[in-house]
Amino acid sequence: MTRVFLVDDEPIVRRGLRLLLTLQPGLEICGEAGGEHEALEGILPLRPDLVVVDLSLKEGDGITLIKQLHHHCPELKILVFSMHDQAPVVATALTAGAHGYVAKEEGAEKFIEAVGVVMRGQRYLSEQIAAKSPRLAPQRPRR
């Protein structure tokens, strides 16, 4: 089982992600938080396989959280799920240690796709994000 920890300032978003992810075989939610400090307190002892992080948090911010997680748990996979889709923000998140980035407006299918790609050890940028940040997009094999 892939253990997932959710970090988002909106309880309804966390609930929706929880419902969506529990419908996927092989995924389980091991915890959730609304802020940076609360997230660290939950993630460090639980050591999940994947953390889904929003950049806007109730307390603290997602970029700082990503940096701290990358420092303390370098093997941890981090997927950003955020409304912020500007190229500099995406670049900052990836530089901080995120393995993937999906815009919230892109929907459930892209989010689930991103989880799978990141858990396979690959970088994921949704098409929308890649179009705004072409130099950050992973190279796709040509057919």
Stockholm file with secondary structure:
# STOCKHOLM 1.0

chainA/1-143         MTRVFLVDDEPIVRRGLRLLLTLQPGLEICGEAGGEHEALEGILPLRPDLVVVDLSLKEGDGITLIKQLHHHCPELKILVFSMHDQAPVVATALTAGAHGYVAKEEGAEKFIEAVGVVMRGQRYLSEQIAAKSPRLAPQRPRR
#=GR chainA/1-143 SS CEEEEEECSCHHHHHHHHHHHHTSTTEEEEEEESSHHHHHHHHHHHCCSEEEECSBCSSSBHHHHHHHHHHHCTTCEEEEEESCCCHHHHHHHHHHTCSEEEEGGGCHHHHHHHHHHHHTTCCEECHHHHHHCGGGSCCCCCC
#=GC SS_cons         CEEEEEECSCHHHHHHHHHHHHTSTTEEEEEEESSHHHHHHHHHHHCCSEEEECSBCSSSBHHHHHHHHHHHCTTCEEEEEESCCCHHHHHHHHHHTCSEEEEGGGCHHHHHHHHHHHHTTCCEECHHHHHHCGGGSCCCCCC
//
